[in-house]
Amino acid sequence: MSEMNVGVEIVRLVKTRIEKSTEFKDESARNAALNSPLLNESTALRYYKGYHKVNKAVNQLENSILYRVNTDTNYSLHSNADSILNQNALKISKNLTYIGGFDFDEKDSVKRPVIIIRKREGEAIQLDQASEYLKYLMFVLDCAAFVADLNCGSEMKEENGKWVFIMDMKGSNRSNMPPKSVAKDTLSIFSNHFPERLHKCFILDASTGFYAFWTIISPFIDSVTRNKIVFIWRSQPDQVQSTVSIHIQKLIDQSIHEGQNEFHSIITSLCIKD
């Protein structure tokens, strides 16, 4: 079976499951799932490449659609970005998760969006803020996926449709870290709902404790993902220069205000269109 036929088959199987499912509170929720923007061949193929088997891809794509319906994130970014932007406008200025710019890979002529998470000023995200934060995170990732897919054309190539992730841990400590449940849900969104999206993850200025924790858990992470995660420290400029592109170096030095302005510009120019 060709890859495109695999994508078509996965979409068919997911639709059949949704039609027969008893998980929906009413028919409007079922109809929302059946009309999900995730139900297309290219997305199904991405899930297949991420999970390697048709049944696993079907299970996870169905789970992703149900998650979006239940969390009010089952929107079409292309047609609803203006209203989504208005809903999240205040959060863009307050929350330090955004698309800061792009990394240009001259070798394969790919332009990848760079997602940046920085330490929040003041207190950490509280449990009563978790739902809104996770909605906002989905919005940021949907924007990044949309921008990344502009490189794909009609064929999904291995190097396309992916993003770069920078986790800036400078100044992070126990007092401003999110609750464990929020951190767990954040990791779940990345790993379960956006398969085959990560090109590279740079963890910047990690504490000694965090790095020690990483050395313990890293052997249990699959080698493909593990090899995409790189630790870098500003105190070692030679390491930074030898590890990341000039584009990533500029984003590391970018001010928070510059990054948020860039994100606003990206979603305004690329997502809001007829």
Backbone torsions as a table, in degrees:
resi	resn	phi	psi	omega
1	MET	NA	130.1	180.0
2	SER	-69.4	162.3	-178.9
3	GLU	-59.6	-42.6	-178.4
4	MET	-65.1	-38.6	176.5
5	ASN	-64.7	-33.7	175.7
6	VAL	-62.2	-44.5	178.6
7	GLY	-60.5	-43.6	178.9
8	VAL	-62.7	-43.3	-178.9
9	GLU	-65.3	-40.6	179.1
10	ILE	-63.0	-43.5	178.4
11	VAL	-60.7	-43.6	-179.5
12	ARG	-61.5	-44.9	-178.2
13	LEU	-66.3	-39.5	179.1
14	VAL	-66.1	-43.3	178.1
15	LYS	-60.3	-41.7	179.0
16	THR	-61.5	-42.4	178.8
17	ARG	-63.4	-43.9	-179.5
18	ILE	-62.2	-40.9	-179.6
19	GLU	-63.7	-31.1	-177.1
20	LYS	-97.5	-9.1	-173.4
21	SER	-66.5	147.2	174.0
22	THR	-106.5	14.0	-176.0
23	GLU	-80.6	-14.2	-172.5
24	PHE	-89.1	140.7	-178.4
25	LYS	-74.2	-26.2	177.4
26	ASP	-159.0	175.1	-176.2
27	GLU	-70.7	-26.6	178.2
28	SER	-65.6	-36.2	176.8
29	ALA	-67.6	-39.7	177.5
30	ARG	-63.4	-43.9	179.4
31	ASN	-63.5	-36.8	177.1
32	ALA	-62.2	-40.3	178.8
33	ALA	-66.6	-41.8	-179.5
34	LEU	-66.4	-23.6	179.0
35	ASN	-104.8	18.8	-178.7
36	SER	-61.7	139.0	175.7
37	PRO	-64.2	-12.3	177.8
38	LEU	-77.9	-16.9	-176.6
39	LEU	-82.9	75.6	175.9
40	ASN	-145.7	161.3	-173.1
41	GLU	-64.2	-39.3	-177.3
42	SER	-67.4	-39.9	176.6
43	THR	-66.8	-42.2	178.2
44	ALA	-60.0	-39.6	179.7
45	LEU	-66.9	-36.3	177.2
46	ARG	-63.4	-41.8	177.0
47	TYR	-64.2	-38.8	178.6
48	TYR	-63.1	-42.8	179.3
49	LYS	-67.4	-30.1	179.6
50	GLY	-77.4	-33.3	-174.9
51	TYR	-111.4	-7.6	168.0
52	HIS	72.0	-16.0	179.1
53	LYS	-130.0	145.3	-177.0
54	VAL	-60.5	-45.7	-176.3
55	ASN	-64.2	-38.5	178.2
56	LYS	-68.0	-40.2	178.1
57	ALA	-63.3	-41.0	178.4
58	VAL	-62.5	-47.5	-179.0
59	ASN	-58.7	-47.2	-174.6
60	GLN	-74.3	-36.1	176.8
61	LEU	-64.9	-41.6	175.9
62	GLU	-61.0	-43.7	179.0
63	ASN	-61.8	-39.4	179.2
64	SER	-64.1	-41.6	179.7
65	ILE	-66.1	-43.9	178.2
66	LEU	-61.8	-41.0	178.7
67	TYR	-60.2	-44.2	-178.6
68	ARG	-66.8	-40.8	178.2
69	VAL	-62.6	-41.7	-176.7
70	ASN	-75.5	-19.5	-178.3
71	THR	-111.5	11.4	178.0
72	ASP	59.7	39.5	177.0
73	THR	-122.7	22.2	-177.9
74	ASN	-93.4	51.5	-176.5
75	TYR	-99.9	163.4	171.0
76	SER	-94.9	109.3	-176.3
77	LEU	-60.9	-38.5	-175.6
78	HIS	-62.4	-39.8	-175.4
79	SER	-98.1	-15.1	-175.3
80	ASN	-122.0	14.1	-174.4
81	ALA	-62.1	-33.6	-178.6
82	ASP	-63.7	-44.5	179.3
83	SER	-70.8	-35.8	178.1
84	ILE	-64.8	-40.6	178.5
85	LEU	-61.4	-43.2	179.5
86	ASN	-63.2	-38.9	178.9
87	GLN	-64.6	-32.4	-173.0
88	ASN	-106.5	5.4	-174.0
89	ALA	-56.8	-44.0	-179.1
90	LEU	-67.1	-37.0	-178.9
91	LYS	-66.7	-30.5	179.4
92	ILE	-61.0	-37.1	-178.6
93	SER	-81.5	-19.6	-175.8
94	LYS	-103.0	-29.8	-173.5
95	ASN	-100.8	135.7	-173.3
96	LEU	-95.7	44.6	172.1
97	THR	-122.8	120.6	-174.1
98	TYR	-164.0	168.6	171.4
99	ILE	-90.1	114.0	-173.5
100	GLY	-86.9	-16.9	-177.5
101	GLY	159.8	-147.5	-174.7
102	PHE	-134.9	152.1	169.8
103	ASP	-109.1	129.3	-178.4
104	PHE	-105.0	120.3	178.2
105	ASP	-99.3	100.1	-177.4
106	GLU	-64.2	-27.8	-176.6
107	LYS	-62.6	-47.2	-179.5
108	ASP	-114.9	15.4	173.7
109	SER	54.3	46.1	-178.6
110	VAL	-115.7	138.0	178.0
111	LYS	-110.7	113.6	-174.8
112	ARG	-112.4	132.7	174.6
113	PRO	-66.7	147.4	179.9
114	VAL	-114.2	116.4	177.8
115	ILE	-91.0	131.7	-178.2
116	ILE	-121.1	131.1	170.6
117	ILE	-117.9	122.7	178.9
118	ARG	-120.5	162.9	179.1
119	LYS	-62.0	131.6	174.3
120	ARG	-69.4	144.3	172.7
121	GLU	-76.6	141.4	-179.6
122	GLY	81.6	-144.9	-174.3
123	GLU	-75.0	158.4	176.6
124	ALA	-71.2	167.4	173.9
125	ILE	-60.0	131.6	179.3
126	GLN	-94.9	162.3	-177.3
127	LEU	-59.5	-35.2	-179.0
128	ASP	-75.1	-7.2	175.9
129	GLN	-101.5	-4.7	-170.3
130	ALA	-61.5	-44.6	-176.7
131	SER	-59.4	-47.3	-179.8
132	GLU	-67.6	-37.8	178.3
133	TYR	-62.6	-44.7	-178.0
134	LEU	-66.7	-34.4	173.5
135	LYS	-61.9	-44.5	179.7
136	TYR	-63.1	-41.9	178.2
137	LEU	-60.0	-43.6	177.3
138	MET	-59.3	-39.7	178.8
139	PHE	-62.0	-45.6	178.9
140	VAL	-61.1	-45.9	-178.0
141	LEU	-68.2	-36.5	176.0
142	ASP	-63.4	-40.7	176.5
143	CYS	-61.6	-44.6	-179.8
144	ALA	-63.5	-41.8	179.2
145	ALA	-64.6	-41.2	179.0
146	PHE	-60.5	-47.5	-179.5
147	VAL	-65.6	-42.5	-179.6
148	ALA	-61.5	-36.7	-177.3
149	ASP	-71.3	-15.2	177.1
150	LEU	-62.4	-20.1	179.7
151	ASN	-85.1	-12.2	-169.1
152	CYS	-81.5	-30.1	-173.3
153	GLY	65.2	-143.8	-178.3
154	SER	-88.2	-8.2	-176.5
155	GLU	-125.3	128.1	179.1
156	MET	-82.4	108.4	178.1
157	LYS	-92.4	156.5	-175.0
158	GLU	-57.9	-38.8	-174.6
159	GLU	-87.1	-6.0	-175.2
160	ASN	-100.9	168.0	175.9
161	GLY	69.0	23.3	-176.7
162	LYS	-122.4	166.5	179.7
163	TRP	-126.9	165.1	172.7
164	VAL	-107.1	142.6	-176.0
165	PHE	-123.7	128.6	175.1
166	ILE	-116.5	120.8	174.3
167	MET	-107.6	103.1	-176.7
168	ASP	-89.3	108.9	-175.0
169	MET	-100.4	11.4	179.3
170	LYS	-59.6	127.8	179.2
171	GLY	81.0	0.7	-179.9
172	SER	-76.2	140.5	176.1
173	ASN	-153.2	-179.5	-175.3
174	ARG	-60.9	-32.1	-175.1
175	SER	-72.1	-25.5	-178.6
176	ASN	-115.4	12.4	174.4
177	MET	-83.8	146.9	-179.5
178	PRO	-69.7	160.6	174.7
179	PRO	-57.4	154.0	-177.5
180	LYS	-57.3	-37.8	-178.4
181	SER	-64.8	-37.0	178.6
182	VAL	-69.2	-42.9	177.6
183	ALA	-61.6	-41.0	179.3
184	LYS	-64.3	-44.0	179.3
185	ASP	-65.5	-35.7	178.2
186	THR	-63.5	-47.2	178.2
187	LEU	-62.7	-36.7	179.3
188	SER	-63.8	-40.5	179.2
189	ILE	-61.9	-46.4	179.3
190	PHE	-61.3	-47.0	-171.1
191	SER	-82.6	-34.7	-173.7
192	ASN	-94.9	-27.5	-171.9
193	HIS	-112.4	-2.5	177.6
194	PHE	-137.9	61.3	-178.3
195	PRO	-66.9	149.1	176.0
196	GLU	58.9	34.7	178.3
197	ARG	-106.7	-27.2	-173.1
198	LEU	-80.3	122.4	172.3
199	HIS	-92.4	-48.0	-179.8
200	LYS	-155.7	144.9	175.4
201	CYS	-123.7	122.4	177.4
202	PHE	-108.1	120.4	176.4
203	ILE	-99.8	116.4	-169.3
204	LEU	-103.5	127.5	175.6
205	ASP	55.8	48.4	176.8
206	ALA	-68.5	147.2	177.1
207	SER	-72.1	163.4	178.2
208	THR	-60.1	-40.2	-179.3
209	GLY	-64.9	-41.8	-180.0
210	PHE	-65.7	-42.0	-179.4
211	TYR	-65.6	-37.8	177.4
212	ALA	-64.0	-40.0	177.1
213	PHE	-62.4	-40.6	179.4
214	TRP	-61.7	-42.1	-178.9
215	THR	-63.4	-26.0	179.1
216	ILE	-78.1	-43.4	-173.9
217	ILE	-88.9	-21.3	-173.5
218	SER	-58.8	-34.3	178.3
219	PRO	-62.3	-19.0	-177.8
220	PHE	-93.8	-0.9	177.6
221	ILE	-96.4	138.9	-176.9
222	ASP	-58.1	146.2	-171.1
223	SER	-62.1	-33.6	-179.8
224	VAL	-62.2	-48.0	178.7
225	THR	-68.8	-43.4	-178.1
226	ARG	-57.7	-38.9	-177.9
227	ASN	-73.9	-11.9	177.9
228	LYS	-87.4	-10.0	-174.8
229	ILE	-100.4	123.8	-175.2
230	VAL	-128.4	131.9	175.5
231	PHE	-95.9	132.2	176.1
232	ILE	-136.2	153.3	-178.5
233	TRP	-129.3	134.2	178.4
234	ARG	-61.7	-27.7	-179.3
235	SER	-70.5	-7.4	178.6
236	GLN	-121.9	72.4	-174.6
237	PRO	-58.1	-32.2	178.8
238	ASP	-64.8	-38.8	178.3
239	GLN	-66.1	-41.9	179.4
240	VAL	-60.0	-48.6	-177.0
241	GLN	-64.4	-33.3	-178.5
242	SER	-84.9	-12.7	-173.8
243	THR	-101.7	-39.8	-172.8
244	VAL	-118.4	159.4	179.7
245	SER	-70.8	165.2	177.7
246	ILE	-61.9	-30.0	179.8
247	HIS	-68.1	-42.1	177.9
248	ILE	-68.2	-38.2	177.6
249	GLN	-58.4	-41.3	179.2
250	LYS	-65.7	-37.5	179.5
251	LEU	-70.6	-32.5	176.1
252	ILE	-62.8	-38.6	-179.0
253	ASP	-84.7	-6.4	-176.5
254	GLN	-66.0	139.8	175.7
255	SER	-74.1	157.6	179.2
256	ILE	-59.5	-42.3	-179.1
257	HIS	-61.4	-43.5	178.4
258	GLU	-61.8	-42.0	-178.6
259	GLY	-64.2	-42.2	-179.7
260	GLN	-68.6	-37.3	175.9
261	ASN	-62.7	-39.2	179.1
262	GLU	-64.8	-41.3	179.0
263	PHE	-62.5	-46.2	179.0
264	HIS	-58.8	-41.3	179.8
265	SER	-65.4	-40.7	-178.7
266	ILE	-62.2	-50.7	-176.2
267	ILE	-73.6	-24.6	177.1
268	THR	-72.5	-43.5	-174.3
269	SER	-83.5	-29.1	-173.0
270	LEU	-105.5	-25.8	-176.2
271	CYS	-100.6	-33.0	-177.0
272	ILE	-92.7	94.2	-179.5
273	LYS	-152.4	159.5	-178.8
274	ASP	-72.1	NA	NA
